[in-house]
Amino acid sequence: MALNLNKNLKLYYNISEVAKMFGLNESTLRYWEQEFPYLKPKTSGPAKIRQYQEKDIEQIRVIHNLVKVRGFKLAAAKKILSQNRKGADKKTNVLDTLIGVRTELQALKKQLDYLQ
């Protein structure tokens, strides 16, 4: 069996790492946990330290896309997720791919501009 170098070996992320991934405040993540019942990171110890897994990060990615990228209010985001969860997931994946392609194209354009 081949070694998969792209696999993320980290199982849990703390709230500050997740907040940094999405450019959010930690308080925003805590608030989203109250508003979206399926977003429940594991907590450990007497201090109730949040431990986010990949599935939690995917939930946050979808919410972030709806609220911060596409500009929906929280109530509208909840409604979209309750009515068409798979559609929202798919649109988030497509948008992430398009953003990645745009970034690569911008980098290529800079390289071409430098060559001229």
Rosetta blueprint (number, residue, H / E / L):
1 M L
2 A L
3 L L
4 N L
5 L L
6 N L
7 K L
8 N L
9 L L
10 K L
11 L L
12 Y L
13 Y E
14 N L
15 I H
16 S H
17 E H
18 V H
19 A H
20 K H
21 M H
22 F H
23 G L
24 L L
25 N L
26 E H
27 S H
28 T H
29 L H
30 R H
31 Y H
32 W H
33 E H
34 Q H
35 E H
36 F L
37 P L
38 Y L
39 L L
40 K L
41 P L
42 K E
43 T E
44 S E
45 G L
46 P L
47 A L
48 K L
49 I E
50 R E
51 Q E
52 Y E
53 Q L
54 E H
55 K H
56 D H
57 I H
58 E H
59 Q H
60 I H
61 R H
62 V H
63 I H
64 H H
65 N H
66 L H
67 V H
68 K H
69 V H
70 R L
71 G L
72 F L
73 K L
74 L H
75 A H
76 A H
77 A H
78 K H
79 K H
80 I H
81 L H
82 S H
83 Q H
84 N L
85 R H
86 K H
87 G H
88 A H
89 D H
90 K H
91 K H
92 T H
93 N H
94 V H
95 L H
96 D H
97 T H
98 L H
99 I H
100 G H
101 V H
102 R H
103 T H
104 E H
105 L H
106 Q H
107 A H
108 L H
109 K H
110 K H
111 Q H
112 L H
113 D H
114 Y H
115 L H
116 Q L
